[in-house]
Amino acid sequence: MERQNLIFGAIVILVILVILIFAAAFYGNNTFQNGQISFEYPNGWSQDHIVGNFTNNSLYSEVTFKKNFQSGNGTDEIAYIILKMQQKASGSFSLPNTSTILMNTSSPSTVSIGVANLTAIQLASFGTNLSHKTTIIEKNNFYLNLEYICPPSAVNGTEEAYNIILKTLKIG
């Protein structure tokens, strides 16, 4: 009888371990590391493509992540998170005028935040068909731009992934 109890206990422990491994695989974070940039992003997001190598030698680098979300009417909608890094051009860098961006969006907002011990500007707009948020970080000779573009039904999940990237972002 004791041997059966030990075998049963071992089976229960193995089943629990397998469940924990699957849970970690589906609910944990992945790590992106390339050149000077590293950060974590949720497992549900997949890397769509990468351009450049995020180093001082690259004029432009970009990585895109995407995830399918179910909309209210049962169709799949795709959300995107894009990280771009580009060298500053000699001279001036011209961003679109904030008032121009704000006039062309509904529910706009602009804030200044701290990311990776740097000051960043964040622009956001949430419309009836599209939600968009951009964080612009200036470091040395580079601009880093993290943005998401998603349907309104995917804002919560996309915002969560976006915030994980911002919180874990390390710039070398």
N, C-alpha and C positions, 0 to 999 in steps of 0.2 A: 504494500500500500504506500509506503514512504517513497519508493522508487517512482510510482505513478504520480505522486504529488510533485516530486522534483522535475519530472519530465513535463508535467502540465505547467509548472512555474516557469521552466525554461522556454516553453512555447509562448506563453503569455509575454515574457520579456522580449522575445524575438519579434513578436507581432507589434509590440509597442515601439521597438526600435525602427522597424520598417515604416510605421506610420509617421514617426518623427522625421525620418529621412525624407519621405515624400512631402511632408509639410514644409520642411526647410527648403526643398527644391522648388516648391510652388510659391511660397510666401516670403522667401528671403530676398536678398538683394544681390545683384551682379555688380562687378566692378569694371569700370572702363578706365584704361590707363594707356595713354599714348603721348609720347613726348613730354611736355611740361604739364599736361592736364591729367587729373585723375578724379573720379567721383563714383558714387554708387547710384544705381538705378534699380527699380523693382523688377523682379523676374518676369512679370507679365508683359514687359516691354521688350521689343526685339530691335536690334540694330539693323537699320535699313541700308545705310551706306556710309562710307567715310571718304573724305577727300583730304589730302595733305597729311602731315604728320605732327601737328601741334608743337613745333619747335621754333627756335629763333630763325631758322633758315627758311621756313615756309612763309610765303606771302599770305596764303589763305588756307585755312583748314576748316573742315566742317564734318560733323557727325549727326546723323538723323536717327531718331528712335520713333517707333510707331506701335500703336496698340488698337485693336478692334474693340469697340464698345457697342452694346445693344442699345438701340434707341427705343423710345416709348412705343413706336409702332412695330417693333420686332426686326427692323433692318440693322445691318452692321454699319457703323460709322467709324471712321479712322481718325485717331488723334495723333498729332505729331509733336515731338520735342526736338528742337534743333539747337546745337551748340556750334557757334562760328567763332573763329579766331582769325584776326587779320592784322597785318602790320599797319601802323599809322603811316599815312603818306606824308612826305615832307610838305609843309605848308599847313593848311587847315583841313579839318575834318568837318564835313557839313552833314549834320543830322537833319532829318525833316523837322521843320518847326513844330514844336509841341502843340501849338494851337491848331496847326493844320491837321495833325493826327487826331486831336480831340474833337475837332469840328466834324470829322468824317466817321465818328464812332458814336455808339450809344453807351451810356453808363461808363464814361472814361475816368481814369484816375492816374495820377503820377505821384510817386513817392521816392524818397532817397533811403536806401537800406545799406547795411553792411554785409558783405559777402567775402569770405576768405580773407578777412582783415583788410578789405578794401572798400571804398565807398562805391556804391552802384546806383544807377538811376533805373527805376522800374516804371514802365508804362503798361496799362492794362485797359482792355475794352471788352465788354460783354454784351453782345447783340442777340437778336432773336435767332439768327442763323449761324453765328460764328462767335467764338470766344478766343481772345488773343492776349497774351502777356509777354512782354519783353523785358529782360534785365540786361543793362549795358554796363560793363565793367571796364575801366581803363587801368592798365598796368604796364609800366615802362613804355615800350614802343608798340604795344598791342591794344586792340579793343577786343573784348570778349563779349559776345552777344548770345544769351540764352533765351529762347522763346518757345512758347507752345502755341499751337493752333488746333482748335478742336470744336466740335459741335457743342452746343450748350448742355446736352445730355451727358457729356463726358467731362465736364469741368471738374467735378470733385475728384475723380480718379486721376485726371491729368495734373491737377494742381498738387495733389499729394506726391506724385512722382517728381514733378518740377521742384517742389520744396526739398525732397530728399537729395536731388542733384545739387541744389544751392547749398544745403547744409553740409554736404560732404565734399564739395568742390575744393580741390587743392591745385594751386597754380604754382609751378616751379620757378 
